[in-house]
Amino acid sequence: MYEIRASETFRRPPEWATLQRELFETMADAVGRFADEYLNENGEPYWPPDDHVGVDGFDDVIEGFYNWPLVYAMGGDERFLERAREAYEGALKRGSETETPFGHPMVVDEFEQCRDWFHLGEGNLFTYNMGLAAPDDETVVDRAERFAELYFDDAEANNYDGEKRLVRAPQNGSMGPEYSDLSAFGDQSTFGGYGSDYRWASHGLPWRDTGFDEAAELLDPDNEERLYEIYSERCSRGDIPLNLGITSLMTNAYLHTGDDRYREWVTEYLRAWRERTAENGGIIPDNVGLSGEIGEYTDGKWYGGFYGWSWGGWHYVGIGPTVAAENAVLLEGDLEYLEFPRSQLDVLIENGIEVSEDPVHDTLYVPHKYGDPGDYHYDASDVLTENDGEVLWRDGWYEFKPHRDDPYIFHLWYMSLSEEDRERVDRLRDWGSQDWKQVDFRASNKHGAGEEYAWLSYLDGDFPAYPERIMEANHAHVRDHLALMGEEGGVPEDDALDEDYLRDRNPVFHRGLLQLTMGAPQPVYYGGLVMAQIRHFDPERERPGLPPGVSALVEDVSDEGVDLTLVNGGGADRDLVVQAGAYGEHKFAALEYGGERGQPESNAIRVSLPSGSRVSLSAALDRFVNDPSYEFPWNKSHAPARE
């Protein structure tokens, strides 16, 4: 393995390095306190309560600690991994004892019984993070394989039709696609179930041909029974783009095993959706029947499916193409797969409307939904409207607004690192919102892009204070959650004890650490894998992450490679291994450091950092040239280069 020794010394570590190490330590202390106060003596969450009957919310419980293994994998204390294991086992036990209306539990064989991949994707982020944290844990590997097996053609769950290359229902899981009755969610579920008091009006379902002429009619309790009937007729069978999130489950299994069955499943299923998109004139359809026909249950319409172009729109539709393309690029090394999500973003751009909100730039308001003509009087924030307040509808497209909190355009650029995709990022920027050269000290929502645009300004050289600002913001987020814990003094009261109680109090924030240490954005929250330029390992302790006292800062990311500074502010000499890519998928083609040059021609290098030393290096990367794997660099059992 190519070796580097740091020779530059310092009297005081840089501020960003000190803040980074302090954040690791503060969050480690907070994790123990959080688990002690918000989990019971057996390590189980207090939600669902013993009398709960429902099918919703298990993913929300997992979201309360899903990022703990990820922070461990970046260099966090052992407590992150230990308490994460404890919390997950407790949640599985609680879920396996919670009844549903179907005569079986919420969690069967350690996997949710039947849910959509918006929520399954969120809950399985923990599964993927455990691959980064503990790939040598037999239980982790076993679960990765068992979960992926649920979606093979010969699986007893019957989720997948291999001949037609389609998932048989929008909701699926360990019990198969037979338990997707929306009316069974129950009043105790998120949003009070999916009855008439749910936000159907803003979802704008295209059910007008069934007697619903105005969006507001969907909120009438007298229409609730008919609403469920129509859902069952049109949205409970067949395939939808969200199911492309299953490719992460398959990719996760491949990263553990190297078994080509998983890789082939990803590429074949993605190919099927690309063919459907081509058949539909270049726009991905949001519903495909069990026969493989587009619009089979929606009177031939390519829109109107579950979590589709009318139900939530691009925010949901964009998940599948983005995540699946990322996974295919990782597995195959072919950037052409990115043309799939790129083509869908271009459809939105082509149909966008420019609005002057900035003295220099216009903001492009892109349509987020597609539906039939009709009455669009309903409350929708930050969208273009007619003079009378009705949501603007143009040639089927509506809800025109900036491409604000969806991460898809940023991930497209990050994977390709092309100038053309960077121009798309700028084209879709909301020029009327917060300055790129600021960090919001309020904790962002769960799916927020984690200050990606401010980070991009830093990489461009326009926001040099970003590393310090994002670390300060993360410290503030931790303190805010610790303050809430102090105010409550234990388990929240009954009215605050819901499926979100752990997530809303989780004191661990990982996004700034991902950006600074690995040059990586927040993964697509609804089931994406971590995609990174580099990753660090501690060879002395034979574990992932930065060694104690060591900090890392990725200072540039481009199609040529990365610039990286490593600092040892601790009292002991340290060694670390730097890997090219989160899974060793890249290769170090050339290095420049301290006046030296080298050509490692490997996906890992070893760096010696005496106490009080630092090293800055520029690494040229050959991207996606190696077979990806969760294996530690010193345990590689096969030649990583692709055939």
Secondary structure as GFF3:
##gff-version 3
##sequence-region A 1 643
A	DSSP	beta_strand	2	5	.	.	.	ID=ss1
A	DSSP	beta_strand	8	9	.	.	.	ID=ss2
A	DSSP	alpha_helix	15	38	.	.	.	ID=ss3
A	DSSP	alpha_helix	58	62	.	.	.	ID=ss4
A	DSSP	alpha_helix	68	73	.	.	.	ID=ss5
A	DSSP	alpha_helix	78	96	.	.	.	ID=ss6
A	DSSP	beta_strand	107	108	.	.	.	ID=ss7
A	DSSP	beta_strand	111	112	.	.	.	ID=ss8
A	DSSP	beta_strand	115	116	.	.	.	ID=ss9
A	DSSP	alpha_helix	117	123	.	.	.	ID=ss10
A	DSSP	alpha_helix	125	133	.	.	.	ID=ss11
A	DSSP	alpha_helix	138	149	.	.	.	ID=ss12
A	DSSP	beta_strand	160	161	.	.	.	ID=ss13
A	DSSP	beta_strand	166	167	.	.	.	ID=ss14
A	DSSP	beta_strand	171	172	.	.	.	ID=ss15
A	DSSP	three_ten_helix	182	185	.	.	.	ID=ss16
A	DSSP	three_ten_helix	190	192	.	.	.	ID=ss17
A	DSSP	alpha_helix	200	203	.	.	.	ID=ss18
A	DSSP	three_ten_helix	208	210	.	.	.	ID=ss19
A	DSSP	three_ten_helix	215	219	.	.	.	ID=ss20
A	DSSP	three_ten_helix	221	223	.	.	.	ID=ss21
A	DSSP	alpha_helix	224	235	.	.	.	ID=ss22
A	DSSP	three_ten_helix	241	245	.	.	.	ID=ss23
A	DSSP	alpha_helix	246	257	.	.	.	ID=ss24
A	DSSP	alpha_helix	260	279	.	.	.	ID=ss25
A	DSSP	alpha_helix	314	317	.	.	.	ID=ss26
A	DSSP	alpha_helix	319	332	.	.	.	ID=ss27
A	DSSP	three_ten_helix	335	338	.	.	.	ID=ss28
A	DSSP	alpha_helix	339	350	.	.	.	ID=ss29
A	DSSP	beta_strand	353	356	.	.	.	ID=ss30
A	DSSP	beta_strand	362	370	.	.	.	ID=ss31
A	DSSP	beta_strand	393	394	.	.	.	ID=ss32
A	DSSP	beta_strand	397	401	.	.	.	ID=ss33
A	DSSP	alpha_helix	408	416	.	.	.	ID=ss34
A	DSSP	alpha_helix	419	427	.	.	.	ID=ss35
A	DSSP	alpha_helix	452	459	.	.	.	ID=ss36
A	DSSP	alpha_helix	466	488	.	.	.	ID=ss37
A	DSSP	three_ten_helix	494	496	.	.	.	ID=ss38
A	DSSP	alpha_helix	511	518	.	.	.	ID=ss39
A	DSSP	beta_strand	534	538	.	.	.	ID=ss40
A	DSSP	beta_strand	543	544	.	.	.	ID=ss41
A	DSSP	beta_strand	550	557	.	.	.	ID=ss42
A	DSSP	beta_strand	561	568	.	.	.	ID=ss43
A	DSSP	beta_strand	574	580	.	.	.	ID=ss44
A	DSSP	beta_strand	587	593	.	.	.	ID=ss45
A	DSSP	beta_strand	596	598	.	.	.	ID=ss46
A	DSSP	beta_strand	604	609	.	.	.	ID=ss47
A	DSSP	beta_strand	613	622	.	.	.	ID=ss48
A	DSSP	three_ten_helix	633	635	.	.	.	ID=ss49
###
